[in-house]
Amino acid sequence: MGVGLVSRHLMKKRLNIAKQPIVMRTATRFALIVGPILILINHGDKIMAGEMQQLDWLKCFITILVPYTVSTLSSISAYLACERDDD
């Protein structure tokens, strides 16, 4: 089996894990809790002063994706580690 085939298989496996409802729910919870905290840290002064521009709001949206992504990647790693332990 070639390296590309192994990589595609592993990527498909990772995507399937990421799409599992429990993984998505957990990542969403983290994003909804941690995201606003990060937004307040990074943009709180502009929000309070009413100085937010369109680009700032885009950055806020991207900020919410960070904890979602970290949680999802952590879940994928945990699932794969459990599979290795079971072998």
Stockholm file with secondary structure:
# STOCKHOLM 1.0

chainA/1-87         MGVGLVSRHLMKKRLNIAKQPIVMRTATRFALIVGPILILINHGDKIMAGEMQQLDWLKCFITILVPYTVSTLSSISAYLACERDDD
#=GR chainA/1-87 SS CCHHHHHHHHHHHHHHHHTSHHHHHHHHHHHHHHHHHHHHHHHHHHHHHTCCCHHHHHHHHHHHHHHHHHHHHHHHHHHHHHHHHHC
#=GC SS_cons        CCHHHHHHHHHHHHHHHHTSHHHHHHHHHHHHHHHHHHHHHHHHHHHHHTCCCHHHHHHHHHHHHHHHHHHHHHHHHHHHHHHHHHC
//
